[in-house]
Amino acid sequence: MSLYKVYCDPLGGYVELPQKPQRVVSLASGLTEALVHMGYLEAIVGISEFCPRYVPEVQAPIVGDYLRVDEQALRALEPDLILITTGVQRKLARRLYEQGFPVYALPLPNRLYGVLENVILVGALMDDLPAAHALAERWNRTFVELAASAPSPRRRVYVELWFGKHVRMTGGLTFVHDLIEAAGGENIFRDVPKGYLFLDPDEVVRRRPEVFVCFSEPEHPVQGGDLARERGWDYPVIQADVDPEHNLIHDGPSMMRAVRWLHQALQSV
């Protein structure tokens, strides 16, 4: 097998990979879904426990999650490429790299542009830029077309994200912001140069939202309607969850379905 070295900036070194990887382990669900949409279902030999939510057709064994991996099972798969991200996965990525695994860490995206750039990077690693460009262009076109049909004035939207028991508000430095705005909303924290903000209900009220969008995960379900009543809010509520069509925090291709759903939901409340 012909190998070449590619520099991975997040890891601070070169990774030796085949020109056309045949055995890919993906530990990031968005990247796994992108591979499937690019036509590489059969090349995926290992996934994280969260991947089946978005690509149930992948029958590869689960070898870990975002923070941990079964290294014995991983070695047994003999991967020639392991895809992972930075952020909370950075420590795991470095450990695998130091142990000689063929791991490539893609930067955790702050905006939709970063998500699409990662798609192109995956295409380059698979030596199939045409498939990556086609997916990224379709994805971007979905956002552009929906944004162009946004009402004027836009509905002022407050999005609250529950990551398990940890709650965050949505600032302007995250692809969740791009999803809101493409769906026809105006993120009330669009001016804040951070991705995720600590909860401040008084500041929410001060910014005068018209719609409350609440996301929660099944491990810690939270109902936006209950929260609104507890806080004395009378904003209409849109409930989001981990279903691919309603998931606001997933950075895979099903984001195109989620933005269409939110676009319709904002028109109906």
C-alpha positions as CSV (number, residue, x, y, z in Angstrom):
1,M,0.0,0.0,0.0
2,S,1.3,3.4,-1.0
3,L,1.6,5.8,2.0
4,Y,2.2,9.5,2.2
5,K,2.6,12.0,5.0
6,V,0.1,14.7,5.7
7,Y,0.6,17.5,8.3
8,C,-2.2,17.7,10.9
9,D,-2.0,21.1,12.5
10,P,-4.1,20.3,15.7
11,L,-1.7,17.4,16.4
12,G,1.4,19.4,15.6
13,G,2.9,16.7,13.4
14,Y,2.7,14.5,10.3
15,V,0.4,11.5,9.9
16,E,1.2,8.7,7.6
17,L,-1.9,7.6,5.5
18,P,-2.6,5.6,2.4
19,Q,-3.5,7.6,-0.7
20,K,-7.0,6.0,-0.7
21,P,-8.0,4.8,2.8
22,Q,-10.0,1.6,2.8
23,R,-10.6,1.1,6.5
24,V,-11.9,4.2,8.3
25,V,-12.8,4.6,11.9
26,S,-14.8,7.8,12.6
27,L,-15.2,8.9,16.2
28,A,-17.3,12.0,15.3
29,S,-20.9,11.5,14.2
30,G,-20.9,14.5,11.8
31,L,-17.9,13.1,10.0
32,T,-19.4,9.6,9.9
33,E,-22.5,11.0,8.3
34,A,-20.6,13.0,5.8
35,L,-18.6,9.9,4.7
36,V,-21.9,8.0,4.1
37,H,-23.3,10.9,2.0
38,M,-20.1,10.9,0.0
39,G,-20.5,7.2,-0.8
40,Y,-18.1,5.6,1.7
41,L,-20.4,3.5,3.8
42,E,-18.5,0.3,3.0
43,A,-15.2,1.9,4.0
44,I,-16.4,2.6,7.6
45,V,-15.1,-0.2,9.9
46,G,-15.6,1.5,13.3
47,I,-17.7,4.3,14.8
48,S,-18.6,6.1,18.0
49,E,-21.7,5.3,20.1
50,F,-23.4,8.4,18.9
51,C,-23.1,7.7,15.1
52,P,-26.1,5.4,14.8
53,R,-28.4,8.3,15.6
54,Y,-27.6,9.8,12.2
55,V,-26.4,6.8,10.1
56,P,-28.3,3.7,11.3
57,E,-27.3,2.0,8.1
58,V,-23.7,1.8,9.3
59,Q,-23.2,-1.7,10.8
60,A,-19.6,-1.2,11.9
61,P,-18.7,-1.9,15.5
62,I,-18.8,0.8,18.2
63,V,-15.3,1.3,19.6
64,G,-15.8,4.4,21.8
65,D,-17.4,7.7,22.3
66,Y,-16.2,11.3,22.2
67,L,-13.9,10.9,25.2
68,R,-12.9,7.2,25.4
69,V,-12.0,4.4,23.0
70,D,-11.4,0.7,23.4
71,E,-7.8,0.7,22.1
72,Q,-7.6,-3.1,21.9
73,A,-10.8,-3.2,19.7
74,L,-9.5,-0.3,17.7
75,R,-6.2,-2.0,16.9
76,A,-8.1,-5.2,15.9
77,L,-9.9,-3.2,13.2
78,E,-6.6,-2.3,11.6
79,P,-7.8,1.1,10.5
80,D,-5.7,3.1,8.0
81,L,-7.5,6.3,8.9
82,I,-9.1,7.5,12.2
83,L,-11.2,10.6,12.0
84,I,-11.7,12.7,15.2
85,T,-12.1,16.4,16.1
86,T,-10.5,18.8,18.5
87,G,-12.5,20.4,21.3
88,V,-13.4,17.8,23.9
89,Q,-11.8,15.1,21.7
90,R,-8.4,16.8,21.6
91,K,-6.9,14.8,24.5
92,L,-8.0,11.5,22.9
93,A,-6.7,12.5,19.5
94,R,-3.3,13.3,20.9
95,R,-3.1,10.0,22.9
96,L,-4.0,8.0,19.8
97,Y,-1.5,9.9,17.7
98,E,1.3,9.4,20.3
99,Q,0.5,5.6,20.2
100,G,1.1,5.5,16.4
101,F,-2.5,5.3,15.2
102,P,-3.2,6.8,11.8
103,V,-5.4,9.5,13.3
104,Y,-6.3,12.9,11.8
105,A,-7.9,15.5,13.9
106,L,-10.2,18.0,12.2
107,P,-10.8,21.4,13.9
108,L,-14.0,21.8,15.8
109,P,-16.0,24.2,13.6
110,N,-17.3,27.5,15.0
111,R,-19.5,28.4,12.0
112,L,-21.1,26.6,9.0
113,Y,-18.1,27.6,7.0
114,G,-15.9,25.5,9.2
115,V,-18.3,22.5,8.9
116,L,-18.1,22.7,5.2
117,E,-14.4,23.1,5.2
118,N,-14.1,19.9,7.3
119,V,-16.2,18.1,4.6
120,I,-13.6,19.2,2.0
121,L,-10.8,18.0,4.3
122,V,-12.4,14.6,4.7
123,G,-12.8,14.5,0.9
124,A,-9.1,15.3,0.5
125,L,-8.1,12.5,3.0
126,M,-10.3,10.1,1.0
127,D,-8.8,11.3,-2.3
128,D,-12.2,12.2,-3.5
129,L,-12.6,16.0,-3.6
130,P,-15.4,15.9,-6.2
131,A,-17.7,14.0,-3.8
132,A,-16.8,16.4,-1.0
133,H,-17.4,19.5,-3.2
134,A,-20.8,18.2,-4.3
135,L,-21.9,17.6,-0.7
136,A,-20.6,21.0,0.5
137,E,-22.2,22.8,-2.4
138,R,-25.6,21.1,-1.8
139,W,-25.4,21.9,1.9
140,N,-24.5,25.5,1.4
141,R,-27.2,26.0,-1.3
142,T,-29.8,24.7,1.2
143,F,-28.8,27.4,3.7
144,V,-28.6,30.2,1.1
145,E,-32.0,29.4,-0.4
146,L,-33.7,29.2,3.0
147,A,-32.1,32.4,4.2
148,A,-33.2,34.2,1.0
149,S,-36.8,33.3,1.8
150,A,-36.7,34.6,5.4
151,P,-39.5,36.9,6.4
152,S,-38.9,40.6,7.0
153,P,-38.6,41.5,9.8
154,R,-37.2,38.2,11.1
155,R,-38.6,36.6,14.3
156,R,-36.3,37.3,17.2
157,V,-35.2,33.8,18.5
158,Y,-33.7,32.7,21.8
159,V,-32.1,29.2,21.7
160,E,-31.3,27.3,24.9
161,L,-29.2,24.2,24.6
162,W,-29.2,21.5,27.3
163,F,-26.1,19.3,27.1
164,G,-27.2,16.8,29.6
165,K,-27.5,18.8,32.8
166,H,-25.4,21.7,31.5
167,V,-27.4,24.6,29.9
168,R,-26.0,27.1,27.5
169,M,-27.4,30.0,25.5
170,T,-26.4,30.4,21.8
171,G,-24.0,33.2,20.9
172,G,-22.8,34.4,17.5
173,L,-19.7,32.2,17.2
174,T,-21.3,28.8,16.5
175,F,-22.9,27.0,13.5
176,V,-26.1,26.9,15.6
177,H,-26.3,30.6,15.0
178,D,-26.0,30.1,11.3
179,L,-28.8,27.5,11.4
180,I,-31.1,29.9,13.3
181,E,-30.5,32.7,10.8
182,A,-30.8,30.5,7.7
183,A,-34.1,29.2,9.1
184,G,-35.4,32.8,9.1
185,G,-34.8,33.8,12.7
186,E,-32.6,36.4,14.3
187,N,-30.5,35.1,17.1
188,I,-30.9,37.5,20.0
189,F,-27.3,36.9,21.0
190,R,-25.9,37.2,17.5
191,D,-23.6,40.1,18.6
192,V,-21.9,38.1,21.3
193,P,-18.5,36.8,20.1
194,K,-18.8,33.4,21.9
195,G,-20.3,30.1,20.9
196,Y,-22.1,29.1,24.1
197,L,-23.1,31.4,27.0
198,F,-24.0,30.7,30.6
199,L,-27.7,31.0,31.3
200,D,-28.9,34.5,32.1
201,P,-32.8,34.6,32.0
202,D,-32.8,38.3,32.9
203,E,-30.6,39.1,29.9
204,V,-32.9,37.0,27.7
205,V,-35.9,39.1,28.7
206,R,-34.0,42.3,28.2
207,R,-33.2,41.3,24.5
208,R,-37.0,40.8,23.8
209,P,-37.2,37.4,22.0
210,E,-40.3,36.5,20.2
211,V,-39.7,32.7,20.0
212,F,-38.1,30.3,22.5
213,V,-36.3,27.3,21.0
214,C,-35.2,24.6,23.5
215,F,-32.9,21.7,22.7
216,S,-32.3,18.7,25.1
217,E,-30.9,15.2,24.9
218,P,-32.7,12.0,25.9
219,E,-30.3,11.4,28.8
220,H,-31.6,14.6,30.5
221,P,-34.9,15.6,28.8
222,V,-36.0,19.2,29.3
223,Q,-39.3,20.6,28.1
224,G,-39.2,24.2,26.9
225,G,-42.8,24.8,27.7
226,D,-42.2,23.9,31.3
227,L,-39.2,26.2,31.5
228,A,-41.1,29.0,30.0
229,R,-43.9,28.7,32.5
230,E,-41.5,28.5,35.5
231,R,-39.8,31.7,34.3
232,G,-43.0,33.5,33.6
233,W,-42.4,33.7,29.9
234,D,-45.2,33.8,27.3
235,Y,-43.0,33.2,24.2
236,P,-44.2,30.5,21.9
237,V,-41.9,27.4,22.2
238,I,-40.3,25.2,19.6
239,Q,-38.9,21.9,21.1
240,A,-35.8,20.4,19.5
241,D,-34.1,17.1,20.2
242,V,-31.5,14.6,19.0
243,D,-33.7,13.3,16.1
244,P,-31.8,14.1,13.0
245,E,-34.6,16.3,11.7
246,H,-34.8,18.4,14.9
247,N,-31.2,18.4,16.0
248,L,-29.6,21.9,16.3
249,I,-26.2,20.8,17.6
250,H,-25.2,18.1,15.1
251,D,-22.8,19.2,12.4
252,G,-23.4,16.4,9.8
253,P,-25.4,16.6,6.6
254,S,-28.7,16.0,8.4
255,M,-28.3,19.6,9.5
256,M,-30.0,20.3,6.1
257,R,-33.1,18.6,7.3
258,A,-33.0,20.3,10.7
259,V,-32.8,23.8,9.2
260,R,-35.8,23.1,6.9
261,W,-37.7,21.9,10.0
262,L,-36.8,25.0,12.0
263,H,-37.7,27.2,9.0
264,Q,-41.2,25.7,8.9
265,A,-41.6,25.8,12.6
266,L,-40.7,29.5,12.8
267,Q,-43.4,30.2,10.2
268,S,-46.1,28.4,12.1
269,V,-45.6,29.8,15.7
